[in-house]
Amino acid sequence: MSNERPKRDTMSIEEATISNMWEIAAIVEVLEQKGLCTKQDLFDIVTEFRRKNPRARIPETAFPEPCLLTDTENGIIDDILELLNKNGLTSHQSMNLLERLGGIIEMGQRVAKGTTH
C-alpha cells in the first residue's frame, strides 16, 4: 500500500465552507431518511451547543433554520442538487451556476420594479 496521497487542488475558505455545508446536509438527510432523527432534533442540538459555547456562536441570521423550509422548498432544493450531481458539476461549478442564477433572479426583480440600475 502506497503512502502517497492523491494531490488535491487548493480551495478557498468559502469553497471549503460550502463543501462542508453540503456534506453536513447530506448526513442530515440520511439520518432523517433512516428515521434516526429529524431536522428539528439536529437544529435543537446545534442550538444547545451554541448556547454552551457562546464564543463559537454564529449570528442566527447567518443561515436560515432548516426546519423552517416548506416541503415545496425542500423539494426544489432536492431537485437542484439532483441536477447538479446528475450533470457532474463540481462544487465550484455549482456555486458559479447558482450565483449566475441569483443574478438572473435579481435582474428579474429589478425589471419587475421598473428599475434596472
Phi, psi and omega in degrees: 000129183281143177273354181282131177261147178298142180285142180249149171288148176285156178221154179288166177298326178295316179296319179296320179295314179297318179300314178297321179300314181295321180295318179294318179299321179294318179297317178300316180299316180297315179300318180290317180298325180278358178075019181278332176193171177252167176298324178296319176303312181294320178300317179297319179294315179298318179300318179294318177301317180295323179296320181284338182233072186298333179294333181268005185291135175258140178307138184297340179276354183294322181227140177291150178289121184299332183286349181270355178289142179281166177300323178297313179298316178298320178297317179296316178299315178301317179296318179297313180299319179298316179295317179298315180291318181301323182269004173069027180287141175284171178298322180294314179297320179297316179298316179299316180297315181292326175295319177297318178298318177301319178297320178296318179295317178299318179297319177299321178295318179296317180297319180296328179275351179086013177235136179240011177220000000 
